[in-house]
Amino acid sequence: MNYSPINLQEKLSKFTEHWSPKIVARMNDYHLKLAKVQGEFVWHNHPETDEVFIVVKGRLDIHFRNGKVSLNEGEMFVVPKGVEHKPVAGQECHILLIEPAGTVNTGDAKDSSLTAPNDVWI
């Protein structure tokens, strides 16, 4: 058993690419993933699961077909399963995602160039 804390800033310093979540921990059947995001993501949904967004640094807007939510540093939002959404960050933003292991970042979006490898640990 390793009793060392996970330092989010140290983990974030290990990569630069945007929209490519990296796993930092596993809790039961869930992965906790860090990502750096900037610009617009694709419209997508996750038909089988909710998705938690926690802003570690910066600002993130999550667009919905009928509105949006704006998250500042230290804020979080749970996107309910099956709800189509599109994250957008005007400036680089650092986020922590909590979702079931095996969840693809682009959900049901087909043939997206933003689909990230799904099992990358840092």
N, C-alpha and C positions, 0 to 999 in steps of 0.2 A: 504494500500500500504506500502510495506517495502522498505525503501530507504537505505538499507545497502549493501555495496559492497560484492561480492562473492570472497572470498580469495581462490585462487586455491591451494596454499600450505597447507592451513588448511584443505581443503576438501581432498587432497591427503593423509594427515596424518591419515585419518579415515579408511583406508583399506590397505591391503597388497597383496591381491590376484592379479595374473596376468591374462590378457586377459578377464577381467570382467568389462566392462564399467559401470560407475555410472553417473546418470543424475544430473547435477548441475543447469541447467536452461532450460527454454522453451522459444523459440522465434517463434511466430506464430505457425506453425505446425512442427517446428524443435526442436530437443533436442540437447543440448550441453552436451557432456559426457566426463568425465575424465577416463583415464585408465592407469594402470601400465602394461607394457609389457616387456617380456624377452623371448628369444628363438625364435622359429619359430611358426607362426600361420598356418592356413590351407589355401590352395588355394581356393578362392571363388570369387564371383562377386555379385553385387547388380543390377539385371536387370532393376529396376525401378528408381534408383536414383544415383546421384553423391555422393561421400563421401569425406569430408574434413578431413585431418590429419594435426594437428598443434603440433609440438614438443615443449613441455614446458621445459623438461629436458632430456638430453642425446642425443642419435642418433638412428634413425630409418631408415632401408632400406625397401623399398617397391619393391618387385620383381614382374615383369611382365613376360609373356611367351617370350617376345622378348627384355628384358632389365630390368633395375632397376633405381630407383631414391633414392638417399641418402639424408636424412634430418637431419640437425643439430639443436641444440637448437635455437628457435626463427624462424625456417623455417616452411613452410607449403606446402602442395600439394593437389590438387583436383584429385581424381581418377574418371574418367568419368564413368557414368552408363554403366553396362554391360561389363566392362573391368576386366578380371580375374587378381587377385593380391594376394600376400602373404606377409604380414608384417613380418619383422625379426629384432630383437634387440639383439645384442651380450651381452650387459649389460642392467640392468634395465633402462627403458626409460619411461618417463611420457608424455602422449599425451592428447590432447583435440580433440574430434571428433565432427563434426557438420553434422547431418543427420536427415531426416524426422523422426518424432515420430513413434515408432513401428518398426524401422529398426532393424533386427536381426544381431548381430555382425558377424555371420558366413555366412550371405547371403544365397546363394543357395547350400552351402555345406550340404550334408545330413548326419545325424547321427554323428555329430562331438562332441567329448567330450569337445570341447572348446566353445560350444554354451552357452552363458551366459543368466541368467534371463534378461528379456528385459525392465523392468520398475522399476529399483531400483534407488531411489533418495538418495543423501547424502547431 
